[in-house]
Amino acid sequence: MQALTQSGRAAGPEGNEPVPAPRLSGADWWRGAVGYEVYVRSFQDTDGNGVGDLAGVTKRLAYLAALGVDVVWLTPFFASPGFDHGYDVSDYLAVDPMLGTLDDWDELSVTAKQLGLRLFVDIVPNHTSSHHEWFRQAVDDPTGPFRDYYVWADSAADGGPPNNWVSHFGGPAWTMDPGGTGQYYCHLFLPEQPDLNWANPKVMEEFAAILRTWCERGADGFRIDVAHGLTKDPELRDNPQLRQVHESMHPMDVFASFQHIYDLHRHETAVLFQQWREAVADLGAVLVGEMDTRDVDRFAEYVKDRNALHAAFVLQVGLSDWEPATTITTMLEYQAKSNGGAAWEVSNHDQARAVSRYGGGELGLRRTLALTTLMGAFDGMLFIYQGEELGLPDAEVLGHIEDPMSARNGEGMWSRDVARGPMPWSTDPDKGFTSAAVAWLHTEPLPAELTADFQTDSPHSTWQQYRFMVGLRKRYPALWQSDFELLEQGVGHVTIGRNDLRIVGNLSNAPISAPALDGADIIFQSATDAVSLVQGVTWVAAEATVVGRITARLVAD
Ligand code: NOJ
């Protein structure tokens, strides 16, 4: 088999074509955007406390601008007692002192604008911290105005929790009122994360004000935590149980043993999203929900037209295992139904890193690149999780587990810490992440080849490949602007046309012939051996994606 060279046009990073001036403007800018998730606590520490901070993000913005992303999603940096590392907010308008100050945010925001980067703040509306003033007051004064900010219910007849809902982090989703009323409060996560009652319009009013404040302070949009969970069944009915659960099961498996029709994915949440959209419409903020909803029609309802969320993460695809056939079918279903409102990603801070999840080593990286490239050719936003651009595998955690889901449920449980290791900026003992003796999450050192310093200097690194892939949407706007044409679909592979572009994503484990690429200029291939010519026929290798451009002559033909 003869390797096909990429027409000398744009074979790799060194083949960069000039990038036109900023392309993303107007209300729909987000549709063509590539985002980057920064897990703030593990990105860059500047004050030596072992925890990443806002000033650290500012310091590294130039790195992100060089990678070419358009939006930076910052995980929560609000005041928090930290039971769930910031996803338990005690004050939505204050910066956690461990992570910086409001002045640090202002500097970050100004620097981002100078570099042409937009910022998404990660807002946590499903629950607050139990340390939030609203919850304190709700407990202290059961007849006061804050009581109804949360979801309370009387016990079942036997004195136990009101229904069979379980927490994502283990145990029942209900804890007895510490104020002694005998009622229970609902928490779909930790007991220290009481769920807000979104049936109370006051809660929307509070959040509208919070969102507006951050927009006025420089936020361009929001990633909405547990967006699929905001409203609960008014009758608090039991969820149907799919299988038996037992004590030694991982909390995620216990959670998956129920059909979450009464605690999550409710139709009422779509109605609520209209109010979210109205709350920030005049400020132009973009709303992207975390959406662990497997029902594509419900997903579509959450992002429909212009009176719901702009977009939502398709966790169903991005966080699953390597399942080529299902992945292609599901992606096409979301593409067809979600009005361009999908936000694609292959990993985030809640799941094993894609490289490890997809088989590890070279194979895992190959698959990660193939799928990410393909996602970039679908409608919607594309997100990269910090460290993905370096091809990082799961971190080996030394010392104790930090993730409360695992730490609270016994030794040896799989933990989200594997995705949260400090960024390896350099080969320094602290990875260039902190000057503290030990980072907040202590992880095994990584080889020099996986550091940002090494990869940004090396012409053929994974980082360079990502930079080139991210730049595709800039260099070839047809990739997200032109009509999406499904030219061919097979088991684990798909061919897409977008104007003169042809994208062949072959996630299957066998090469496929790709007539759509015959005579095309190859403008990107996710692996060096991705495309070849055998006796005049173009082939795309297994687990690879190729982007080609057909010439004017072929278009005319
Ligand atoms: C989803 C977040 O991504 C995760 O990190 C967090 O633990 C839960 N929501 C609860 O807020």
Boltz pocket constraint, residues with backbone or C-beta under 6 A from the ligand:
constraints:
  - pocket:
      binder: B
      contacts: [[A, 84], [A, 87], [A, 88], [A, 124], [A, 189], [A, 225], [A, 226], [A, 290], [A, 349], [A, 350]]
      max_distance: 6.0
